[in-house]
């Protein structure tokens, strides 16, 4: 856990020093949430934010019974919905990057093929055949990526729609119950 040692020392300082009445400017989180910046884990920031929101135990004032029963469930469903959405977006970005790479290589090979076709090399037929087979392989890679993207996102799309339905249902329950509670309070 080399990434959170400074945070732990700072937190320990504020706990034991005379400055403990002052609140630190930093929010201390579990070591799970403190990843190095400018790395691969930057992609997970939206999920880290959702995880922080769900792990931090805020002592909120008790609003009403409807919030205690259905409001918390509504918030949980919203967090789940956002998480599944983040997963879907990350997979779509990965797919877009793969397709862009395939397209770039395709253009490069087409340029080489054009150069071979207009020039008279002694081994023109072999070079042309080699480049055409590379183009066919790239087309196969594109089809494989499209199929892989579809397979990976089928489950995510189903979860996304299920989560959206559960969130809508929980939100509706909360609003109905809070409306009834408001009428009874009058």
C-alpha positions, 0 to 999 in steps of 0.5 A, a space after each residue: 500500500 505505498 500510495 496511501 502512506 502520506 494520507 495515513 500520516 496526515 490523518 494520524 497527525 490531525 488526530 494527535 496534534 493540537 490542530 485536531 480541532 481544525 478539519 483537514 483539507 483532505 478527505 481520507 479514503 480507504 486504500 482501495 480508492 487511492 490509486 496512482 494518478 496518470 495511470 490505467 486506473 484513471 479510467 475507473 474514476 467514475 466508478 471510484 466516485 460511485 464507490 466512494 459515495 456508497 462507502 462513506 457513511 454520512 450521518 444524515 438527519 432522519 428525514 422521514 419514513 419514506 426516505 428511510 424505506 424507499 429513498 435509500 433503495 432508490 439511491 442504491 439503484 441509481 448507483 448500480 445504474 450508473 456503475 453498469 452505464 460506466 462499464 458499458 461506456 468503457 467497453 464502447 471506448 475500448 471497441 472504438 479504439 480497436 476499430 480505429 487501430 484496425 482502420 489505421 492499419 488497413 489504410 497503411 496496407 492499402 497505401 503499400 498495396 497501391 505502391 506495389 501496383 504502380 511500380 514494377 518490382 521483380 516480386 510484384 505478384 508475391 508482394 501484392 498477394 502478401 498485402 492482400 492477405 493482410 487486408 483480408 486478415 484485418 477484415 477478419 479482425 474487424 468482424 471478430 471485434 464487432 462480434 466480441 463487442 456485441 457478445 460483451 455488451 449483450 449482458 451489459 445492455 440487459 443489466 442496464 435496462 434491468 437497473 433502469 427499471 429497478 431505479 424507476 420502480 424504487 423512485 416511483 415507490 419513494 415518491 408515492 409513499 412520500 406523497 402519502 406521508 405529506 398528506 398525512 402530515 397536513 
